[in-house]
Amino acid sequence: MNTKTATDHDILQRAAHDHLLLHFTRNGNFGPDANELLVLERGVGPYVFDTKGRRYLDGLSSLFCAQLGYSYGEEMAAAAAEQLTTLAFNTNWATAHPAAIKLAQALAERAPGDLNKVFFTNGGSESVEAAWKITRQFHLANGEPGRTKAISRDIAYHGVTLGALSFTGVVNMKAPFGPPAIETHHVSNTNSFRAPDGDDEARFCARLLSEVEQAIVDADPETVALIIAEPVQNAGGCLVPPAGYWPGLREIADRYGVLLCADEVIAGFGRLGELFASTRFDVVPDLITSAKGITSAYAPMGAVVVSDRVAEPLYADKQTLLHGITFGGHPVSAAIALQSLEIFERDGVLENVREMEPYLAQRLQSLRDLPIVGDIRGAGFFWAAELVADEQNTRFDADQRERLLRGFLPRRLLEAGLIARADDRGDSVLQVAPPLICDESMLDELVEKMAEVLADAGTFMALDA
């Protein structure tokens, strides 16, 4: 590293400490008298480089967003430049522009069933918030104003705005902000690891669905507006549903007049090998929320894809959609999203995930040989290893999780040149979600680095015991 690079690195470290509030971060952990902050300045393929020139395999796709990796900048820049020099900005408030219209049409043509209407946002929390308001207007238009409650799942994360936070099932994220804005009843998630019936898929599925139905009955069916769930739940570590679970949710929702929302902010746009993750589980929801991968992270954007049935009241005489976002459907973001879709189809991105999934799954399963690994679960390019204290799959206690997940693993992963997510929702997990363009050699590198780090983690925790 030359002197100029060292100087720039140090200046950025100081400026970040003095001025930048980091999201979901213990900000005091970084600074001149604390840990060095990872500051990334460029990327190529699935790799990113920090301000000291160190290379990392981005095994998390920059928080499940960078579907295409980092080598399509010139194409995206050209799409953005063409839009910026034609029409830099226009809202979708009683006007529109070609990029948003074309993108809405492209998404509708690719979405399952009759999901033909698209409302644009800037991100995932906004998409979930918008889905709720559209849901409420649907029930109001149908003469059911009492449908004000929702069903969500334990540990699930659906966003941070106050409406979306209501659906989130992570207690410590909610408690500081008072009573939830939306009354939400939380049911069990689909984690089969340690579940007494987890080895019997049909029985496990039946119990979960029975619990959902009972939650609706207990809440009073005429007061429940929405069931919201991720096709594969992120928080808790890539929780895959048992066979029949999503069709079962669809049947229960229909029976009780409740809408069904698939939150695909993470699982959509190729993460599971499908543009819309719902199609993998043979279900057509009433609404799909999306963000993150919609532009492959080359610009901020989100969307709610809405069925014709749910959108119909919004087209009635003198009816107004009572929700709007100034930058929702921004022309530049829409142009980039269209370019991303073109690249997906031109370069066979979905096909690559489908082809590589069995190989990645097989390689990841080899990590079970490590004593610290109790479970491997996931789908597509979206996987987690659950970490355990012993052969009885004992959970690490709170102090152990602090040392392992917030102390040892973040530092050791970066030393190994791997970006992955050590997460704590009571269960200790290490998550990976590599860019969808990865080939066998890149996936080998991912798993080999995981194995190296987890072997060291096992030794660390044994010595720490």
PyMOL commands that set and color helices and strands:
alter all, ss='L'
color gray80, all
select helices_A, chain A and resi 3-19+27-29+61-64+73-84+98-110+124-141+162-167+171-177+201-219+221-223+245-256+277-281+292-295+308-315+331-346+349-369+398-415+440-464
alter helices_A, ss='H'
color red, helices_A
select strands_A, chain A and resi 40-44+47-50+55-58+115-121+149-153+183-187+224-229+259-263+287-290+302-307+373-379+382-387+418-419+421-424+428-432
alter strands_A, ss='S'
color yellow, strands_A
deselect
rebuild
show_as cartoon
